[in-house]
Amino acid sequence: MSDFLITTDCGADLPEDYLKENDIFCAQLTCTICGETHGGRKPQLPYKEFYSLMRAGNLPKTSQVNPDEAKEYMLSVLEKTKKLLVLAFSSGLSGTYNSFRIAAEEINEERSDVEVQVVDSKCASLGQGLFVYKVMEYKKSGKSFEETAEYARRIAGNVVHVFTVDDLNHLYRGGRVSRTAAFFGTVLNIKPVLHVDDEGKLIPLLKERGRKKSLLKLVDLMGEQMGSYADKNDIVFISHGDCLEDAEFVRDEIKSRFGIEKFMINHIGPVIGAHAGPGTVALFFMGDRR
């Protein structure tokens, strides 16, 4: 039995092979599209199929993990360990963290033989993935359960998220931009650049005209925001809404400018992709501030 285990949820968009290699359990939120619900106890819809349905005009809906589901999930993981560290999807974007928190309080009250701690990552997509990665690396260095939980809380605010979307209408449906901004942005080929703030909420930063400029702006922002982490970013994470070539363009620009060679690139899953849409490119790195 492991000394302690780390678990997260599918909001982290981490590759399945990474989760398996590092013995990280992953709770599944659900996404409904074309009348069918995926996730939870069922596999998520393959991302290519999901984005094809979105591009055809089908609108997905997502659902958070509720407290009962969170409790059932954590109890199943606690069969393999006595201590569990849950690194949850940003409370600023989902109620999943709160469900895990409520369930953890119940478990800790009902059972004296186990301990569960829940950390609000205040991150999303591979930003949450990078957060999980950093915490796992810290655990691997031989740190205790308590030390690792404290480290997780300490670094959450240093995981910087910057991203751009290809279609403003998805952000409009999610209440992130106005109908007028979505209409004129589409007509004028305006591509917004957004970030996730200290509370874990999506915030528009600026607008660029044209796709290439918006992608380059992500790298510009990385140069501005790394600060004292400029020499410490040994790995950078990039996620994409079924637009791998654009993600690789950002990767190559980062290599050229900053000399970073290690990357994790993965698609954005349906739970995040339902709100960001096809064509989203998101860049994640460590910095002094968000």
KAJO-V458595 format. One record per backbone hydrogen bond with DSSP energy under -1.0 kcal/mol. NH is the residue of the N-H (numbers start at 1). CO is the residue of the C=O. If there is no record, write none. Layout:
NH CO
NH CO
This chain:
2 80
5 83
7 85
8 25
10 27
12 9
13 10
19 15
20 16
21 17
22 18
23 20
24 19
25 6
27 8
30 63
31 38
32 61
33 36
36 33
38 31
42 39
50 46
51 47
52 48
53 49
54 50
55 51
56 52
57 54
58 53
61 32
63 30
70 66
71 67
72 68
73 69
74 70
75 71
76 72
77 73
78 74
80 77
84 115
85 5
86 117
87 7
88 119
90 123
93 90
94 90
99 95
100 96
101 97
102 98
103 99
104 100
105 101
106 102
107 103
108 104
109 105
110 106
111 107
115 82
117 84
119 86
121 88
125 11
127 124
129 125
130 126
131 127
132 128
133 129
134 130
135 131
136 132
137 133
138 134
139 135
140 136
142 139
143 138
148 144
149 145
150 146
151 147
152 148
153 149
154 150
155 151
156 152
158 155
159 156
160 285
162 283
163 194
164 281
170 167
172 168
173 169
174 170
175 172
176 171
182 178
183 179
184 180
185 181
186 182
187 183
188 184
190 185
191 208
193 206
194 163
195 203
197 201
200 197
203 195
205 193
206 193
208 191
210 189
214 210
215 211
216 212
217 213
218 214
219 215
220 216
221 217
222 218
223 219
224 220
225 221
226 222
229 226
230 227
232 229
233 229
234 232
236 262
237 284
238 264
239 282
240 266
241 280
242 240
247 243
248 244
249 245
250 246
251 247
252 248
253 249
254 250
255 251
256 252
257 253
258 254
259 255
264 236
266 238
268 240
273 269
274 270
275 272
276 272
277 273
279 241
280 277
281 164
282 239
283 162
284 237
285 160
287 158
